[in-house]
Amino acid sequence: MTEPHIPKQTETGLDIPLRRISDDGSLARWISPVLVLVALTILLMFRGPDASGQIPLTVRCLLAAVLAITAWTCPPRFTIAVSLVAILTWSWIEIGTGGWHDALPGHFVRLVVSMAMITWVTRAREQLAMAQKLARIDNLTGLPNRQALIEAIERELSRAKRFGRPFSIAMLDCDGFKQLNDQRGHLAGDDALVLVGESLRQNVRPFDCAGRWGGDEFLIVLSEVDYDDAQMIAERLRASVRHFVERGLPSLTFSLGVLIVRQPEMGWQECVRQADLAMYEAKRAGPDQTRFVIARADNQTSQSDSTSDRQQDIGP
């Protein structure tokens, strides 16, 4: 079985193709480092050693907390550099008020322990980020899973409400997939799903989201796509998937239901339900066809044309 492809980091902050949803610009990336530097500066400059020549315990605890926050929120290289500077400055403040020969071993141990703590926090942060990524990836195809697709639809609904921009949802189903499983086994069915997933990954636009909804159903969220563009993109996508898999699976065809959302007064469940109904309309008319519907404000749909490989002219 083909190993799933793990998507790279995208503009969403999730390592899956849910693009165009992040506001994490250059200014936002510098907020945490700047706050950390300000906090460390305040601690080291305005709360120096007490009468005994040692930094007070309260300030030590605050310094350790700031370093832990740095490891959790800032890039690893920045964390290591800032932590080294802070710990060495701390040691220099204490050594400067007394003899350094006797205190040097203790300061070295403090440095080692502090760097070990920072390394542990950084690794825990990376493992959590990896777990969050894998929780939104389908294990078989490497595409976004149902949860990631739901989040993508909700973001498009929010954008549509704010800016009045339409979007479309395409539900793709593999015709004859059950027969493929029955005749050639479930491993062959898994290989077919991997091929479909790879085709979708190669053919969707970089700012759309294509994922596996469940079973042999795939869902594509087309950002800011109205009726005319949906016709072109959906038909090209279905033809591309068919062409991609036909060498190994010539009998496998695809039905596609496309919902165009112009009035976003509905939840993601209603969007998926209507796209699913459109897909089943295409299957009943097909196989190998596409059905387009337009969502209304009252959560009803106005039906449009269906197309097949033999009928390319589409009219609203």
TORKOL-4160 file (C-alpha; in steps of 0.2 Angstrom, whole numbers, padded with zeros to 4 digits, m for minus):
316
<pt num="1" X="0000" Y="0000" Z="0000"/>
<pt num="2" X="0006" Y="0017" Z="m0004"/>
<pt num="3" X="0012" Y="0027" Z="0011"/>
<pt num="4" X="0002" Y="0043" Z="0014"/>
<pt num="5" X="0009" Y="0060" Z="0010"/>
<pt num="6" X="0011" Y="0071" Z="0025"/>
<pt num="7" X="0007" Y="0089" Z="0019"/>
<pt num="8" X="0019" Y="0103" Z="0023"/>
<pt num="9" X="0016" Y="0119" Z="0033"/>
<pt num="10" X="0003" Y="0130" Z="0025"/>
<pt num="11" X="m0004" Y="0148" Z="0028"/>
<pt num="12" X="m0016" Y="0141" Z="0040"/>
<pt num="13" X="m0004" Y="0136" Z="0054"/>
<pt num="14" X="m0010" Y="0118" Z="0052"/>
<pt num="15" X="0001" Y="0107" Z="0042"/>
<pt num="16" X="m0013" Y="0103" Z="0030"/>
<pt num="17" X="m0020" Y="0113" Z="0015"/>
<pt num="18" X="m0032" Y="0124" Z="0024"/>
<pt num="19" X="m0025" Y="0140" Z="0017"/>
<pt num="20" X="m0029" Y="0158" Z="0017"/>
<pt num="21" X="m0036" Y="0157" Z="0035"/>
<pt num="22" X="m0021" Y="0163" Z="0045"/>
<pt num="23" X="m0018" Y="0181" Z="0051"/>
<pt num="24" X="m0001" Y="0176" Z="0057"/>
<pt num="25" X="0009" Y="0190" Z="0048"/>
<pt num="26" X="0026" Y="0196" Z="0052"/>
<pt num="27" X="0021" Y="0207" Z="0066"/>
<pt num="28" X="0011" Y="0194" Z="0075"/>
<pt num="29" X="0027" Y="0182" Z="0074"/>
<pt num="30" X="0037" Y="0195" Z="0084"/>
<pt num="31" X="0024" Y="0198" Z="0098"/>
<pt num="32" X="0030" Y="0184" Z="0109"/>
<pt num="33" X="0049" Y="0187" Z="0107"/>
<pt num="34" X="0047" Y="0206" Z="0110"/>
<pt num="35" X="0037" Y="0203" Z="0126"/>
<pt num="36" X="0049" Y="0190" Z="0132"/>
<pt num="37" X="0064" Y="0202" Z="0129"/>
<pt num="38" X="0055" Y="0216" Z="0139"/>
<pt num="39" X="0051" Y="0204" Z="0153"/>
<pt num="40" X="0069" Y="0198" Z="0155"/>
<pt num="41" X="0075" Y="0216" Z="0154"/>
<pt num="42" X="0064" Y="0221" Z="0168"/>
<pt num="43" X="0069" Y="0206" Z="0179"/>
<pt num="44" X="0087" Y="0208" Z="0176"/>
<pt num="45" X="0089" Y="0227" Z="0176"/>
<pt num="46" X="0077" Y="0232" Z="0190"/>
<pt num="47" X="0078" Y="0218" Z="0202"/>
<pt num="48" X="0097" Y="0215" Z="0205"/>
<pt num="49" X="0105" Y="0206" Z="0220"/>
<pt num="50" X="0100" Y="0208" Z="0237"/>
<pt num="51" X="0111" Y="0212" Z="0252"/>
<pt num="52" X="0118" Y="0195" Z="0252"/>
<pt num="53" X="0123" Y="0196" Z="0234"/>
<pt num="54" X="0110" Y="0184" Z="0227"/>
<pt num="55" X="0095" Y="0187" Z="0216"/>
<pt num="56" X="0080" Y="0186" Z="0227"/>
<pt num="57" X="0070" Y="0169" Z="0226"/>
<pt num="58" X="0054" Y="0178" Z="0219"/>
<pt num="59" X="0064" Y="0185" Z="0204"/>
<pt num="60" X="0072" Y="0168" Z="0201"/>
<pt num="61" X="0055" Y="0160" Z="0200"/>
<pt num="62" X="0049" Y="0173" Z="0188"/>
<pt num="63" X="0064" Y="0172" Z="0178"/>
<pt num="64" X="0062" Y="0153" Z="0176"/>
<pt num="65" X="0044" Y="0155" Z="0172"/>
<pt num="66" X="0048" Y="0168" Z="0158"/>
<pt num="67" X="0061" Y="0156" Z="0151"/>
<pt num="68" X="0048" Y="0142" Z="0151"/>
<pt num="69" X="0036" Y="0153" Z="0142"/>
<pt num="70" X="0050" Y="0158" Z="0130"/>
<pt num="71" X="0053" Y="0139" Z="0126"/>
<pt num="72" X="0034" Y="0136" Z="0123"/>
<pt num="73" X="0030" Y="0151" Z="0112"/>
<pt num="74" X="0045" Y="0157" Z="0103"/>
<pt num="75" X="0056" Y="0148" Z="0089"/>
<pt num="76" X="0069" Y="0136" Z="0096"/>
<pt num="77" X="0085" Y="0146" Z="0090"/>
<pt num="78" X="0078" Y="0162" Z="0098"/>
<pt num="79" X="0074" Y="0152" Z="0114"/>
<pt num="80" X="0091" Y="0145" Z="0116"/>
<pt num="81" X="0100" Y="0162" Z="0112"/>
<pt num="82" X="0089" Y="0172" Z="0124"/>
<pt num="83" X="0090" Y="0159" Z="0138"/>
<pt num="84" X="0109" Y="0158" Z="0137"/>
<pt num="85" X="0110" Y="0177" Z="0138"/>
<pt num="86" X="0098" Y="0178" Z="0152"/>
<pt num="87" X="0106" Y="0164" Z="0163"/>
<pt num="88" X="0124" Y="0171" Z="0160"/>
<pt num="89" X="0118" Y="0188" Z="0164"/>
<pt num="90" X="0110" Y="0182" Z="0180"/>
<pt num="91" X="0127" Y="0173" Z="0185"/>
<pt num="92" X="0137" Y="0188" Z="0180"/>
<pt num="93" X="0126" Y="0199" Z="0192"/>
<pt num="94" X="0128" Y="0187" Z="0207"/>
<pt num="95" X="0147" Y="0184" Z="0203"/>
<pt num="96" X="0150" Y="0202" Z="0202"/>
<pt num="97" X="0145" Y="0205" Z="0220"/>
<pt num="98" X="0157" Y="0192" Z="0227"/>
<pt num="99" X="0170" Y="0179" Z="0223"/>
<pt num="100" X="0168" Y="0169" Z="0208"/>
<pt num="101" X="0179" Y="0154" Z="0211"/>
<pt num="102" X="0168" Y="0146" Z="0224"/>
<pt num="103" X="0152" Y="0151" Z="0215"/>
<pt num="104" X="0157" Y="0145" Z="0197"/>
<pt num="105" X="0152" Y="0127" Z="0199"/>
<pt num="106" X="0135" Y="0131" Z="0205"/>
<pt num="107" X="0132" Y="0143" Z="0191"/>
<pt num="108" X="0138" Y="0130" Z="0179"/>
<pt num="109" X="0125" Y="0117" Z="0186"/>
<pt num="110" X="0111" Y="0130" Z="0185"/>
<pt num="111" X="0116" Y="0133" Z="0167"/>
<pt num="112" X="0115" Y="0114" Z="0163"/>
<pt num="113" X="0098" Y="0112" Z="0172"/>
<pt num="114" X="0090" Y="0127" Z="0164"/>
<pt num="115" X="0095" Y="0122" Z="0146"/>
<pt num="116" X="0089" Y="0104" Z="0150"/>
<pt num="117" X="0072" Y="0112" Z="0156"/>
<pt num="118" X="0071" Y="0122" Z="0140"/>
<pt num="119" X="0075" Y="0108" Z="0129"/>
<pt num="120" X="0061" Y="0097" Z="0137"/>
<pt num="121" X="0048" Y="0111" Z="0135"/>
<pt num="122" X="0053" Y="0114" Z="0117"/>
<pt num="123" X="0052" Y="0095" Z="0113"/>
<pt num="124" X="0035" Y="0094" Z="0122"/>
<pt num="125" X="0029" Y="0109" Z="0112"/>
<pt num="126" X="0035" Y="0100" Z="0095"/>
<pt num="127" X="0026" Y="0084" Z="0100"/>
<pt num="128" X="0010" Y="0093" Z="0104"/>
<pt num="129" X="0011" Y="0102" Z="0087"/>
<pt num="130" X="0014" Y="0085" Z="0078"/>
<pt num="131" X="m0001" Y="0077" Z="0087"/>
<pt num="132" X="m0012" Y="0092" Z="0082"/>
<pt num="133" X="m0007" Y="0090" Z="0064"/>
<pt num="134" X="m0010" Y="0071" Z="0064"/>
<pt num="135" X="m0027" Y="0073" Z="0072"/>
<pt num="136" X="m0032" Y="0083" Z="0056"/>
<pt num="137" X="m0025" Y="0071" Z="0043"/>
<pt num="138" X="m0032" Y="0055" Z="0036"/>
<pt num="139" X="m0021" Y="0041" Z="0040"/>
<pt num="140" X="m0024" Y="0032" Z="0023"/>
<pt num="141" X="m0023" Y="0046" Z="0010"/>
<pt num="142" X="m0013" Y="0060" Z="0020"/>
<pt num="143" X="m0026" Y="0072" Z="0015"/>
<pt num="144" X="m0036" Y="0083" Z="0028"/>
<pt num="145" X="m0049" Y="0073" Z="0038"/>
<pt num="146" X="m0067" Y="0076" Z="0042"/>
<pt num="147" X="m0062" Y="0088" Z="0057"/>
<pt num="148" X="m0051" Y="0098" Z="0046"/>
<pt num="149" X="m0064" Y="0100" Z="0032"/>
<pt num="150" X="m0077" Y="0105" Z="0045"/>
<pt num="151" X="m0065" Y="0119" Z="0051"/>
<pt num="152" X="m0062" Y="0124" Z="0033"/>
<pt num="153" X="m0081" Y="0126" Z="0029"/>
<pt num="154" X="m0084" Y="0136" Z="0045"/>
<pt num="155" X="m0070" Y="0148" Z="0040"/>
<pt num="156" X="m0077" Y="0150" Z="0023"/>
<pt num="157" X="m0095" Y="0153" Z="0031"/>
<pt num="158" X="m0087" Y="0166" Z="0042"/>
<pt num="159" X="m0078" Y="0175" Z="0028"/>
<pt num="160" X="m0094" Y="0175" Z="0017"/>
<pt num="161" X="m0103" Y="0183" Z="0031"/>
<pt num="162" X="m0090" Y="0196" Z="0034"/>
<pt num="163" X="m0086" Y="0200" Z="0016"/>
<pt num="164" X="m0101" Y="0193" Z="0006"/>
<pt num="165" X="m0090" Y="0182" Z="m0005"/>
<pt num="166" X="m0097" Y="0166" Z="m0011"/>
<pt num="167" X="m0089" Y="0149" Z="m0010"/>
<pt num="168" X="m0092" Y="0131" Z="m0016"/>
<pt num="169" X="m0092" Y="0114" Z="m0009"/>
<pt num="170" X="m0089" Y="0099" Z="m0020"/>
<pt num="171" X="m0093" Y="0081" Z="m0014"/>
<pt num="172" X="m0084" Y="0068" Z="m0024"/>
<pt num="173" X="m0089" Y="0049" Z="m0024"/>
<pt num="174" X="m0080" Y="0034" Z="m0032"/>
<pt num="175" X="m0093" Y="0025" Z="m0043"/>
<pt num="176" X="m0092" Y="0006" Z="m0042"/>
<pt num="177" X="m0080" Y="0007" Z="m0027"/>
<pt num="178" X="m0090" Y="m0007" Z="m0018"/>
<pt num="179" X="m0088" Y="m0019" Z="m0033"/>
<pt num="180" X="m0069" Y="m0015" Z="m0033"/>
<pt num="181" X="m0068" Y="m0020" Z="m0015"/>
<pt num="182" X="m0078" Y="m0036" Z="m0018"/>
<pt num="183" X="m0068" Y="m0041" Z="m0033"/>
<pt num="184" X="m0050" Y="m0036" Z="m0029"/>
<pt num="185" X="m0050" Y="m0035" Z="m0010"/>
<pt num="186" X="m0050" Y="m0021" Z="0002"/>
<pt num="187" X="m0031" Y="m0018" Z="m0001"/>
<pt num="188" X="m0035" Y="m0013" Z="m0019"/>
<pt num="189" X="m0048" Y="m0002" Z="m0013"/>
<pt num="190" X="m0036" Y="0007" Z="m0001"/>
<pt num="191" X="m0024" Y="0009" Z="m0016"/>
<pt num="192" X="m0038" Y="0017" Z="m0026"/>
<pt num="193" X="m0042" Y="0029" Z="m0012"/>
<pt num="194" X="m0023" Y="0034" Z="m0011"/>
<pt num="195" X="m0023" Y="0037" Z="m0030"/>
<pt num="196" X="m0038" Y="0048" Z="m0028"/>
<pt num="197" X="m0030" Y="0057" Z="m0014"/>
<pt num="198" X="m0014" Y="0060" Z="m0023"/>
<pt num="199" X="m0024" Y="0066" Z="m0038"/>
<pt num="200" X="m0034" Y="0079" Z="m0028"/>
<pt num="201" X="m0018" Y="0085" Z="m0020"/>
<pt num="202" X="m0010" Y="0089" Z="m0036"/>
<pt num="203" X="m0025" Y="0097" Z="m0045"/>
<pt num="204" X="m0033" Y="0108" Z="m0032"/>
<pt num="205" X="m0029" Y="0126" Z="m0031"/>
<pt num="206" X="m0016" Y="0130" Z="m0017"/>
<pt num="207" X="m0029" Y="0140" Z="m0007"/>
<pt num="208" X="m0043" Y="0127" Z="m0007"/>
<pt num="209" X="m0045" Y="0112" Z="0004"/>
<pt num="210" X="m0047" Y="0094" Z="m0002"/>
<pt num="211" X="m0049" Y="0080" Z="0010"/>
<pt num="212" X="m0057" Y="0063" Z="0014"/>
<pt num="213" X="m0074" Y="0065" Z="0021"/>
<pt num="214" X="m0076" Y="0046" Z="0024"/>
<pt num="215" X="m0076" Y="0029" Z="0015"/>
<pt num="216" X="m0074" Y="0033" Z="m0003"/>
<pt num="217" X="m0081" Y="0051" Z="m0002"/>
<pt num="218" X="m0070" Y="0066" Z="m0004"/>
<pt num="219" X="m0074" Y="0084" Z="0000"/>
<pt num="220" X="m0067" Y="0099" Z="m0008"/>
<pt num="221" X="m0069" Y="0117" Z="m0001"/>
<pt num="222" X="m0067" Y="0130" Z="m0015"/>
<pt num="223" X="m0063" Y="0147" Z="m0008"/>
<pt num="224" X="m0072" Y="0162" Z="m0016"/>
<pt num="225" X="m0079" Y="0152" Z="m0031"/>
<pt num="226" X="m0096" Y="0156" Z="m0038"/>
<pt num="227" X="m0106" Y="0147" Z="m0051"/>
<pt num="228" X="m0097" Y="0150" Z="m0067"/>
<pt num="229" X="m0080" Y="0146" Z="m0059"/>
<pt num="230" X="m0087" Y="0131" Z="m0050"/>
<pt num="231" X="m0092" Y="0124" Z="m0067"/>
<pt num="232" X="m0075" Y="0125" Z="m0074"/>
<pt num="233" X="m0065" Y="0120" Z="m0058"/>
<pt num="234" X="m0076" Y="0105" Z="m0054"/>
<pt num="235" X="m0077" Y="0098" Z="m0071"/>
<pt num="236" X="m0058" Y="0100" Z="m0073"/>
<pt num="237" X="m0055" Y="0092" Z="m0056"/>
<pt num="238" X="m0066" Y="0077" Z="m0060"/>
<pt num="239" X="m0058" Y="0074" Z="m0077"/>
<pt num="240" X="m0041" Y="0075" Z="m0069"/>
<pt num="241" X="m0045" Y="0062" Z="m0056"/>
<pt num="242" X="m0052" Y="0051" Z="m0069"/>
<pt num="243" X="m0037" Y="0053" Z="m0080"/>
<pt num="244" X="m0025" Y="0050" Z="m0065"/>
<pt num="245" X="m0032" Y="0033" Z="m0060"/>
<pt num="246" X="m0038" Y="0026" Z="m0076"/>
<pt num="247" X="m0022" Y="0017" Z="m0081"/>
<pt num="248" X="m0023" Y="0006" Z="m0065"/>
<pt num="249" X="m0042" Y="0007" Z="m0063"/>
<pt num="250" X="m0050" Y="0010" Z="m0080"/>
<pt num="251" X="m0067" Y="0005" Z="m0073"/>
<pt num="252" X="m0067" Y="0018" Z="m0059"/>
<pt num="253" X="m0077" Y="0034" Z="m0062"/>
<pt num="254" X="m0083" Y="0048" Z="m0051"/>
<pt num="255" X="m0099" Y="0057" Z="m0047"/>
<pt num="256" X="m0097" Y="0075" Z="m0041"/>
<pt num="257" X="m0110" Y="0086" Z="m0032"/>
<pt num="258" X="m0106" Y="0104" Z="m0031"/>
<pt num="259" X="m0115" Y="0117" Z="m0019"/>
<pt num="260" X="m0113" Y="0135" Z="m0022"/>
<pt num="261" X="m0115" Y="0145" Z="m0006"/>
<pt num="262" X="m0120" Y="0163" Z="m0009"/>
<pt num="263" X="m0131" Y="0166" Z="0007"/>
<pt num="264" X="m0121" Y="0159" Z="0022"/>
<pt num="265" X="m0136" Y="0158" Z="0034"/>
<pt num="266" X="m0133" Y="0140" Z="0037"/>
<pt num="267" X="m0121" Y="0129" Z="0047"/>
<pt num="268" X="m0108" Y="0117" Z="0040"/>
<pt num="269" X="m0120" Y="0102" Z="0043"/>
<pt num="270" X="m0132" Y="0110" Z="0031"/>
<pt num="271" X="m0119" Y="0114" Z="0018"/>
<pt num="272" X="m0112" Y="0096" Z="0018"/>
<pt num="273" X="m0130" Y="0089" Z="0018"/>
<pt num="274" X="m0134" Y="0099" Z="0002"/>
<pt num="275" X="m0118" Y="0095" Z="m0007"/>
<pt num="276" X="m0121" Y="0076" Z="m0002"/>
<pt num="277" X="m0138" Y="0077" Z="m0010"/>
<pt num="278" X="m0131" Y="0085" Z="m0026"/>
<pt num="279" X="m0118" Y="0071" Z="m0027"/>
<pt num="280" X="m0132" Y="0057" Z="m0025"/>
<pt num="281" X="m0142" Y="0066" Z="m0039"/>
<pt num="282" X="m0126" Y="0065" Z="m0050"/>
<pt num="283" X="m0125" Y="0046" Z="m0046"/>
<pt num="284" X="m0143" Y="0043" Z="m0051"/>
<pt num="285" X="m0140" Y="0052" Z="m0067"/>
<pt num="286" X="m0124" Y="0044" Z="m0071"/>
<pt num="287" X="m0112" Y="0037" Z="m0067"/>
<pt num="288" X="m0097" Y="0049" Z="m0071"/>
<pt num="289" X="m0108" Y="0065" Z="m0070"/>
<pt num="290" X="m0108" Y="0082" Z="m0060"/>
<pt num="291" X="m0123" Y="0090" Z="m0052"/>
<pt num="292" X="m0123" Y="0109" Z="m0048"/>
<pt num="293" X="m0135" Y="0117" Z="m0035"/>
<pt num="294" X="m0136" Y="0134" Z="m0028"/>
<pt num="295" X="m0140" Y="0136" Z="m0009"/>
<pt num="296" X="m0153" Y="0148" Z="m0004"/>
<pt num="297" X="m0155" Y="0158" Z="0011"/>
<pt num="298" X="m0169" Y="0147" Z="0017"/>
<pt num="299" X="m0157" Y="0132" Z="0017"/>
<pt num="300" X="m0166" Y="0125" Z="0001"/>
<pt num="301" X="m0157" Y="0123" Z="m0015"/>
<pt num="302" X="m0160" Y="0128" Z="m0033"/>
<pt num="303" X="m0155" Y="0114" Z="m0045"/>
<pt num="304" X="m0144" Y="0117" Z="m0060"/>
<pt num="305" X="m0137" Y="0106" Z="m0074"/>
<pt num="306" X="m0128" Y="0090" Z="m0073"/>
<pt num="307" X="m0114" Y="0086" Z="m0084"/>
<pt num="308" X="m0105" Y="0071" Z="m0090"/>
<pt num="309" X="m0090" Y="0068" Z="m0101"/>
<pt num="310" X="m0101" Y="0068" Z="m0116"/>
<pt num="311" X="m0110" Y="0085" Z="m0111"/>
<pt num="312" X="m0098" Y="0099" Z="m0109"/>
<pt num="313" X="m0109" Y="0114" Z="m0111"/>
<pt num="314" X="m0116" Y="0120" Z="m0094"/>
<pt num="315" X="m0129" Y="0133" Z="m0092"/>
<pt num="316" X="m0135" Y="0141" Z="m0076"/>
